[in-house]
Amino acid sequence: MQLEQQLRDRTKEKDILLMTHIVLGYPSFDANREVIRQMVENGVDCIEMQIPFSEPMADGPVIVKANQDSLAKGTKVEDCLAFGTEMADTYDIPFLYMTYYNIIFKYGEEAFLKRAAESGIQGFIIPDLPPEMGKSFLTLAEKYQVSPILIFTPTSTDARMSELAGYGQGFIYCVARRGVTGKKSEFGQDFNDYLSRCREATSLPLAVGFGIQDREDIEALKGKADIAVIGSRTIRLVEEKGPQAVGPFIAGLR
């Protein structure tokens, strides 16, 4: 699919790619616009836009709060889809949607995927939809050429990784550790062994997220992963210092 090729083209020029995560509508769509502008201008290669949900079970406290605050301000799914269209039209990098399956189910699978494809969205991350339960979604993703991003975790067996890889497109999201997003991860021998298992299970690019917070973390991933994912760290930065702090932070990661 198009997403994988776009990422592979970018890896020819960089040691490791950067993917960032924002929660749509938090602290506002205007702030989202400014954050994305700074991210793109400072070399981010892919952006994951989270459509807020009331029970984001894979997320830690920073992102949970961002989801709750966005919803409390009245953010609607339609607002998020319109914003996604605007961003994909404005910037020449891949944009993804991350959300939970209830959002897509209520909107309608085919309507959602068709809208995303027409908007130029390249992929989806849906952490609470195992492929066994999402066969119709995966069929529609293939129809509309939007990449379903599958997730490996440290507790995934080799057999399960191979099975998941067979459903995935674009890249594989490798969760750096057990638990939820936000807490800093450590990259010891157990982590290296885990990433080796991930690499053996798929030919797709590997993205590593959950607890990636600084340049040291990204340096530790070079040569082991293709994409480093920064999530809670930038959301916390916006909360503490405002959107203008994001550009210098991103610029300092390489």
Contacts in CASP RR format, 6 or more apart in sequence:
PFRMAT RR
TARGET T0000
AUTHOR 0000-0000-0000
METHOD contacts of the structure
MODEL  1
MQLEQQLRDRTKEKDILLMTHIVLGYPSFDANREVIRQMVENGVDCIEMQ
IPFSEPMADGPVIVKANQDSLAKGTKVEDCLAFGTEMADTYDIPFLYMTY
YNIIFKYGEEAFLKRAAESGIQGFIIPDLPPEMGKSFLTLAEKYQVSPIL
IFTPTSTDARMSELAGYGQGFIYCVARRGVTGKKSEFGQDFNDYLSRCRE
ATSLPLAVGFGIQDREDIEALKGKADIAVIGSRTIRLVEEKGPQAVGPFI
AGLR
1 145 0 8 1.000
1 146 0 8 1.000
1 147 0 8 1.000
1 169 0 8 1.000
1 170 0 8 1.000
2 122 0 8 1.000
2 145 0 8 1.000
2 147 0 8 1.000
3 94 0 8 1.000
3 96 0 8 1.000
3 122 0 8 1.000
3 123 0 8 1.000
3 147 0 8 1.000
3 169 0 8 1.000
3 170 0 8 1.000
3 171 0 8 1.000
4 147 0 8 1.000
4 169 0 8 1.000
4 170 0 8 1.000
4 171 0 8 1.000
4 204 0 8 1.000
4 205 0 8 1.000
6 94 0 8 1.000
6 122 0 8 1.000
7 17 0 8 1.000
7 45 0 8 1.000
7 46 0 8 1.000
7 94 0 8 1.000
7 170 0 8 1.000
7 171 0 8 1.000
7 205 0 8 1.000
7 226 0 8 1.000
7 227 0 8 1.000
8 205 0 8 1.000
10 17 0 8 1.000
10 45 0 8 1.000
11 17 0 8 1.000
11 205 0 8 1.000
11 226 0 8 1.000
14 45 0 8 1.000
14 254 0 8 1.000
15 222 0 8 1.000
15 223 0 8 1.000
16 218 0 8 1.000
16 221 0 8 1.000
16 222 0 8 1.000
16 223 0 8 1.000
16 225 0 8 1.000
16 226 0 8 1.000
16 227 0 8 1.000
16 228 0 8 1.000
17 45 0 8 1.000
17 46 0 8 1.000
17 226 0 8 1.000
17 227 0 8 1.000
17 228 0 8 1.000
18 43 0 8 1.000
18 44 0 8 1.000
18 45 0 8 1.000
18 46 0 8 1.000
18 218 0 8 1.000
18 227 0 8 1.000
18 228 0 8 1.000
18 230 0 8 1.000
18 250 0 8 1.000
18 253 0 8 1.000
18 254 0 8 1.000
19 44 0 8 1.000
19 45 0 8 1.000
19 46 0 8 1.000
19 47 0 8 1.000
19 48 0 8 1.000
19 207 0 8 1.000
19 227 0 8 1.000
19 228 0 8 1.000
19 229 0 8 1.000
19 230 0 8 1.000
20 39 0 8 1.000
20 44 0 8 1.000
20 46 0 8 1.000
20 47 0 8 1.000
20 48 0 8 1.000
20 229 0 8 1.000
20 230 0 8 1.000
20 231 0 8 1.000
20 234 0 8 1.000
20 250 0 8 1.000
21 47 0 8 1.000
21 48 0 8 1.000
21 50 0 8 1.000
21 63 0 8 1.000
21 98 0 8 1.000
21 229 0 8 1.000
21 230 0 8 1.000
21 231 0 8 1.000
21 232 0 8 1.000
21 234 0 8 1.000
21 235 0 8 1.000
22 32 0 8 1.000
22 35 0 8 1.000
22 36 0 8 1.000
22 47 0 8 1.000
22 48 0 8 1.000
22 49 0 8 1.000
22 50 0 8 1.000
22 234 0 8 1.000
22 235 0 8 1.000
23 50 0 8 1.000
23 52 0 8 1.000
23 63 0 8 1.000
23 66 0 8 1.000
23 67 0 8 1.000
23 70 0 8 1.000
23 235 0 8 1.000
24 32 0 8 1.000
24 49 0 8 1.000
24 50 0 8 1.000
24 51 0 8 1.000
24 52 0 8 1.000
24 70 0 8 1.000
24 75 0 8 1.000
24 79 0 8 1.000
24 80 0 8 1.000
24 83 0 8 1.000
24 84 0 8 1.000
25 31 0 8 1.000
25 32 0 8 1.000
25 52 0 8 1.000
25 70 0 8 1.000
25 73 0 8 1.000
25 75 0 8 1.000
25 79 0 8 1.000
25 80 0 8 1.000
25 83 0 8 1.000
26 32 0 8 1.000
26 52 0 8 1.000
26 66 0 8 1.000
26 67 0 8 1.000
26 69 0 8 1.000
26 70 0 8 1.000
26 73 0 8 1.000
26 75 0 8 1.000
26 235 0 8 1.000
27 69 0 8 1.000
27 238 0 8 1.000
27 239 0 8 1.000
28 73 0 8 1.000
29 79 0 8 1.000
29 83 0 8 1.000
31 238 0 8 1.000
31 242 0 8 1.000
31 243 0 8 1.000
32 49 0 8 1.000
32 83 0 8 1.000
34 243 0 8 1.000
34 244 0 8 1.000
35 234 0 8 1.000
35 238 0 8 1.000
35 243 0 8 1.000
35 246 0 8 1.000
36 47 0 8 1.000
36 87 0 8 1.000
36 91 0 8 1.000
38 243 0 8 1.000
38 244 0 8 1.000
38 246 0 8 1.000
38 247 0 8 1.000
38 250 0 8 1.000
39 47 0 8 1.000
39 234 0 8 1.000
39 246 0 8 1.000
39 247 0 8 1.000
39 250 0 8 1.000
40 47 0 8 1.000
40 91 0 8 1.000
40 93 0 8 1.000
41 247 0 8 1.000
42 246 0 8 1.000
42 247 0 8 1.000
42 248 0 8 1.000
42 250 0 8 1.000
42 251 0 8 1.000
43 250 0 8 1.000
43 251 0 8 1.000
43 254 0 8 1.000
44 93 0 8 1.000
44 250 0 8 1.000
45 93 0 8 1.000
45 94 0 8 1.000
45 227 0 8 1.000
46 93 0 8 1.000
46 94 0 8 1.000
46 95 0 8 1.000
46 96 0 8 1.000
46 227 0 8 1.000
47 87 0 8 1.000
47 93 0 8 1.000
47 94 0 8 1.000
47 95 0 8 1.000
47 96 0 8 1.000
48 96 0 8 1.000
48 97 0 8 1.000
48 98 0 8 1.000
48 125 0 8 1.000
48 229 0 8 1.000
49 80 0 8 1.000
49 83 0 8 1.000
49 84 0 8 1.000
49 87 0 8 1.000
49 95 0 8 1.000
49 96 0 8 1.000
49 97 0 8 1.000
49 98 0 8 1.000
50 56 0 8 1.000
50 63 0 8 1.000
50 67 0 8 1.000
50 97 0 8 1.000
50 98 0 8 1.000
50 99 0 8 1.000
51 77 0 8 1.000
51 80 0 8 1.000
51 97 0 8 1.000
51 98 0 8 1.000
51 99 0 8 1.000
51 103 0 8 1.000
52 66 0 8 1.000
52 67 0 8 1.000
52 68 0 8 1.000
52 70 0 8 1.000
52 71 0 8 1.000
52 75 0 8 1.000
52 80 0 8 1.000
52 99 0 8 1.000
53 67 0 8 1.000
53 99 0 8 1.000
53 100 0 8 1.000
53 102 0 8 1.000
53 103 0 8 1.000
54 67 0 8 1.000
54 68 0 8 1.000
54 71 0 8 1.000
55 100 0 8 1.000
56 63 0 8 1.000
56 64 0 8 1.000
56 67 0 8 1.000
56 100 0 8 1.000
57 100 0 8 1.000
57 127 0 8 1.000
57 128 0 8 1.000
57 180 0 8 1.000
58 127 0 8 1.000
58 128 0 8 1.000
58 180 0 8 1.000
58 181 0 8 1.000
59 67 0 8 1.000
59 180 0 8 1.000
59 181 0 8 1.000
60 180 0 8 1.000
60 181 0 8 1.000
60 182 0 8 1.000
60 183 0 8 1.000
60 232 0 8 1.000
61 182 0 8 1.000
62 181 0 8 1.000
62 182 0 8 1.000
62 232 0 8 1.000
62 235 0 8 1.000
62 236 0 8 1.000
62 239 0 8 1.000
63 181 0 8 1.000
63 182 0 8 1.000
63 231 0 8 1.000
63 232 0 8 1.000
63 235 0 8 1.000
66 235 0 8 1.000
66 239 0 8 1.000
77 103 0 8 1.000
77 107 0 8 1.000
80 97 0 8 1.000
81 115 0 8 1.000
81 116 0 8 1.000
81 119 0 8 1.000
84 95 0 8 1.000
84 97 0 8 1.000
84 119 0 8 1.000
84 121 0 8 1.000
85 118 0 8 1.000
85 119 0 8 1.000
85 120 0 8 1.000
87 95 0 8 1.000
88 95 0 8 1.000
88 119 0 8 1.000
88 120 0 8 1.000
88 121 0 8 1.000
89 120 0 8 1.000
94 122 0 8 1.000
94 123 0 8 1.000
95 120 0 8 1.000
95 121 0 8 1.000
95 122 0 8 1.000
96 121 0 8 1.000
96 122 0 8 1.000
96 123 0 8 1.000
96 124 0 8 1.000
96 125 0 8 1.000
96 149 0 8 1.000
97 116 0 8 1.000
97 121 0 8 1.000
97 123 0 8 1.000
97 124 0 8 1.000
97 125 0 8 1.000
98 124 0 8 1.000
98 125 0 8 1.000
98 126 0 8 1.000
98 127 0 8 1.000
99 124 0 8 1.000
99 126 0 8 1.000
100 126 0 8 1.000
100 127 0 8 1.000
100 128 0 8 1.000
101 126 0 8 1.000
101 128 0 8 1.000
101 129 0 8 1.000
101 137 0 8 1.000
104 112 0 8 1.000
104 126 0 8 1.000
104 137 0 8 1.000
109 136 0 8 1.000
109 137 0 8 1.000
109 140 0 8 1.000
110 140 0 8 1.000
113 137 0 8 1.000
113 140 0 8 1.000
113 141 0 8 1.000
113 143 0 8 1.000
113 144 0 8 1.000
113 146 0 8 1.000
114 144 0 8 1.000
116 123 0 8 1.000
116 124 0 8 1.000
116 144 0 8 1.000
116 146 0 8 1.000
117 144 0 8 1.000
117 145 0 8 1.000
117 146 0 8 1.000
121 146 0 8 1.000
122 146 0 8 1.000
122 147 0 8 1.000
122 170 0 8 1.000
123 141 0 8 1.000
123 146 0 8 1.000
123 147 0 8 1.000
123 148 0 8 1.000
123 149 0 8 1.000
123 169 0 8 1.000
123 170 0 8 1.000
124 141 0 8 1.000
124 146 0 8 1.000
124 147 0 8 1.000
124 148 0 8 1.000
124 149 0 8 1.000
125 149 0 8 1.000
125 151 0 8 1.000
125 173 0 8 1.000
126 137 0 8 1.000
126 148 0 8 1.000
127 151 0 8 1.000
129 137 0 8 1.000
131 138 0 8 1.000
131 148 0 8 1.000
131 150 0 8 1.000
131 163 0 8 1.000
131 164 0 8 1.000
131 167 0 8 1.000
131 168 0 8 1.000
137 148 0 8 1.000
138 148 0 8 1.000
138 167 0 8 1.000
141 147 0 8 1.000
141 148 0 8 1.000
141 169 0 8 1.000
147 168 0 8 1.000
147 169 0 8 1.000
147 170 0 8 1.000
147 171 0 8 1.000
148 167 0 8 1.000
148 168 0 8 1.000
148 169 0 8 1.000
149 168 0 8 1.000
149 169 0 8 1.000
149 170 0 8 1.000
149 171 0 8 1.000
149 172 0 8 1.000
149 173 0 8 1.000
150 164 0 8 1.000
150 165 0 8 1.000
150 166 0 8 1.000
150 167 0 8 1.000
150 168 0 8 1.000
150 172 0 8 1.000
150 173 0 8 1.000
151 164 0 8 1.000
151 172 0 8 1.000
151 173 0 8 1.000
151 174 0 8 1.000
151 175 0 8 1.000
152 161 0 8 1.000
152 164 0 8 1.000
152 172 0 8 1.000
152 173 0 8 1.000
152 174 0 8 1.000
152 175 0 8 1.000
152 198 0 8 1.000
152 201 0 8 1.000
153 174 0 8 1.000
153 175 0 8 1.000
153 178 0 8 1.000
154 175 0 8 1.000
154 176 0 8 1.000
154 177 0 8 1.000
154 178 0 8 1.000
154 190 0 8 1.000
154 191 0 8 1.000
154 194 0 8 1.000
155 178 0 8 1.000
156 164 0 8 1.000
158 197 0 8 1.000
158 200 0 8 1.000
158 201 0 8 1.000
161 197 0 8 1.000
161 198 0 8 1.000
161 201 0 8 1.000
161 202 0 8 1.000
162 201 0 8 1.000
162 202 0 8 1.000
164 172 0 8 1.000
164 201 0 8 1.000
165 172 0 8 1.000
165 201 0 8 1.000
165 202 0 8 1.000
165 204 0 8 1.000
166 202 0 8 1.000
168 204 0 8 1.000
169 204 0 8 1.000
170 204 0 8 1.000
170 205 0 8 1.000
171 204 0 8 1.000
171 205 0 8 1.000
171 206 0 8 1.000
171 207 0 8 1.000
171 226 0 8 1.000
171 227 0 8 1.000
172 198 0 8 1.000
172 201 0 8 1.000
172 202 0 8 1.000
172 204 0 8 1.000
172 205 0 8 1.000
172 206 0 8 1.000
172 207 0 8 1.000
173 207 0 8 1.000
173 209 0 8 1.000
173 229 0 8 1.000
174 194 0 8 1.000
174 195 0 8 1.000
174 198 0 8 1.000
174 206 0 8 1.000
174 207 0 8 1.000
174 208 0 8 1.000
174 209 0 8 1.000
174 225 0 8 1.000
175 209 0 8 1.000
175 210 0 8 1.000
176 185 0 8 1.000
176 187 0 8 1.000
176 191 0 8 1.000
176 208 0 8 1.000
176 209 0 8 1.000
176 210 0 8 1.000
176 211 0 8 1.000
176 212 0 8 1.000
177 183 0 8 1.000
177 185 0 8 1.000
177 186 0 8 1.000
177 191 0 8 1.000
177 210 0 8 1.000
177 211 0 8 1.000
179 210 0 8 1.000
180 210 0 8 1.000
181 209 0 8 1.000
181 210 0 8 1.000
181 211 0 8 1.000
181 231 0 8 1.000
181 232 0 8 1.000
182 210 0 8 1.000
182 211 0 8 1.000
182 213 0 8 1.000
182 231 0 8 1.000
182 232 0 8 1.000
182 233 0 8 1.000
183 210 0 8 1.000
183 211 0 8 1.000
184 211 0 8 1.000
184 213 0 8 1.000
184 217 0 8 1.000
185 191 0 8 1.000
185 209 0 8 1.000
185 210 0 8 1.000
185 211 0 8 1.000
185 212 0 8 1.000
185 217 0 8 1.000
187 217 0 8 1.000
187 220 0 8 1.000
187 221 0 8 1.000
192 224 0 8 1.000
195 206 0 8 1.000
195 208 0 8 1.000
195 224 0 8 1.000
195 225 0 8 1.000
198 206 0 8 1.000
199 206 0 8 1.000
205 226 0 8 1.000
205 227 0 8 1.000
206 224 0 8 1.000
206 225 0 8 1.000
206 226 0 8 1.000
206 227 0 8 1.000
207 225 0 8 1.000
207 226 0 8 1.000
207 227 0 8 1.000
207 228 0 8 1.000
207 229 0 8 1.000
208 221 0 8 1.000
208 224 0 8 1.000
208 225 0 8 1.000
208 227 0 8 1.000
208 228 0 8 1.000
208 229 0 8 1.000
209 228 0 8 1.000
209 229 0 8 1.000
209 231 0 8 1.000
210 229 0 8 1.000
211 217 0 8 1.000
211 231 0 8 1.000
211 232 0 8 1.000
211 233 0 8 1.000
212 218 0 8 1.000
212 221 0 8 1.000
212 228 0 8 1.000
212 229 0 8 1.000
212 230 0 8 1.000
212 231 0 8 1.000
212 233 0 8 1.000
213 230 0 8 1.000
213 232 0 8 1.000
213 233 0 8 1.000
214 233 0 8 1.000
214 253 0 8 1.000
215 252 0 8 1.000
215 253 0 8 1.000
215 254 0 8 1.000
217 228 0 8 1.000
218 228 0 8 1.000
218 253 0 8 1.000
218 254 0 8 1.000
221 228 0 8 1.000
228 253 0 8 1.000
230 250 0 8 1.000
230 253 0 8 1.000
233 249 0 8 1.000
234 246 0 8 1.000
234 249 0 8 1.000
234 250 0 8 1.000
237 245 0 8 1.000
237 246 0 8 1.000
237 249 0 8 1.000
238 245 0 8 1.000
238 246 0 8 1.000
END
